[in-house]
Amino acid sequence: MDNKIFCIFVLWKICPLNYIYVKKFFIMSSKSFRTKLLGLQGNLLNFAYTLTSNRDDAQDLLQDTTLRALDNEDKYVDNVNFKGWVFTIMRNIFINNYRKVSRASTIVDQTEDLYHLNLPQDSGFETPDGTIAVKDINDAINSFSDEYRVPFSMHVAGYKYNEIAEELGLPLGTVKSRIFFARQRLRVLLKDYR
């Protein structure tokens, strides 16, 4: 005997007056479920598009969500927010797909000397405009006096404020202000690149 029917039968035997309520609570007709699901298709497509930012991927996500909801129709309980239930299914499918793509695109270098990791990376400055921009930035930084250029260059290289302060023997506030003023000056000198 089907679990839902058995539950209704047992509850009806215990309290026959609540039979209609119990039936309504435990069994949602397939037609009603599908009608609600079809009514949410527009909202689901909009939500899928906000997640994927691609029309085709959004439609694929909508299709996967609809199929998953139909496959799990028996797990839906009538007193639960149907819209929230379906949107949660969509969000979970999106997250799972994102993680799957992330894992697939991760490159693991298994060479003995990590050859692939040590290959020179593309700098992105292969165009003449990119080369000129890098030259102009370097010239602007080199035009600073040493008191501004050195802390700024160390900060760009990845040193933390406190490491720069220790290395140069300066107070932390002085290092922060020199880097700030170097940034301001760099903005003025490179305003044409905005």
ZIQUINOR-V774415 format. One record per helix or strand of 3 or more residues. SS is the DSSP state (helix for helix, strand for strand). FROM is the first residue (numbers start at 0). TO is the last residue. If there is no record, write none. Layout:
ss=SS from=FROM to=TO
ss=SS from=FROM to=TO
This chain:
ss=helix from=2 to=13
ss=helix from=15 to=25
ss=helix from=29 to=38
ss=helix from=40 to=51
ss=helix from=54 to=70
ss=helix from=72 to=74
ss=helix from=81 to=104
ss=helix from=127 to=141
ss=helix from=145 to=155
ss=helix from=160 to=167
ss=helix from=171 to=188
ss=helix from=190 to=192
